[in-house]
Amino acid sequence: MSTSPKSVRFDDDTMWVSLSDGRTIAAPLAWFPRLLGATAEQLGNVELSKGGLHWESLDEDISVAGLLAGQPDATRNGKRLAA
């Protein structure tokens, strides 16, 4: 069974993602520097897909699988690391 995001909300320190299977995942915003520095308007401009969350204006993609595995953003200070 594939679990997809149904909604996302934020408080001062945390991103909360509600999933199609009824679970809610909480992740600290400190894990995602681009989100931590974003405005409320930017945070609200999220696209939900089968596998995750995408913020076009912030160049941020977060997978449900990564959230479930407890994986923070693979960047340093909001800049992508070289592969």
N, C-alpha and C positions, 0 to 999 in steps of 0.2 A: 504494500500500500504506500502510495506517495502522499506525503503531507505538504500542503501548500499554505502560504500565509493568507490570512483573511483580513487582517487589519494590523496597523502599527500605531502606537502612541508613545509619547515621551513624557517624562517628568524631568526635573532638574539634572538628574544623574543617570537615568536609566531609560533604555529602549525596551518596550514591551511589545511582543509580537504574538498575536492570537493566531493559532493554527487551525486548519480544517478538521483535525482530529479532536479538537476540544482543549488541547493544551495551550498554555501561554508561557512563552519563553521571556525571561528578563536577562538583559545584557547591559553591562555598564557602558555608558557613553564614552568613557575613557578608552575603551577598546577601539573606538572608531573616531579618530581625530577629525575627519571631515564633518562628521555629524556633530561632534562636540562643539565645533566652532560655527555651526550653521544657525541661520535665523529660523524662527518658527515657520515662516513662509516656505523656506527651502526644505525644511523637514517634512512639511505637509505635501510637498510636490514629489511624492513617492509613487513608483509604479510597482504593483504587485504582480508577480508571475508565478507559474507553477512551482518554480524552484527557489524563489527568493524575492529580494527587494532591490530596487534600482532607483537611484537619484541621478538623473541626467545632469543637472546643473552642478552637482557636487562631484561627479565622476566617481560614484560609490556604488558598489554592488555587494550585497551580503546574501549568502545562500542560507537556506533553512538548514541544510546539512551541516554547514559550518557553525551555525548557532547551536544546534543540537550537540555538536562535538565540543562546544566551549572554545572555539577558535576566535581569537581577536583578529582585527585587520592586519594584513601582511604588509603594512607600510610603516615608515618611520616619520613621525610628525606630519602625517597626511600626504606624504610623497611616496609613490610606488617604489618598491625596492627592485633593483635589477635582478633578472632571473638568472 
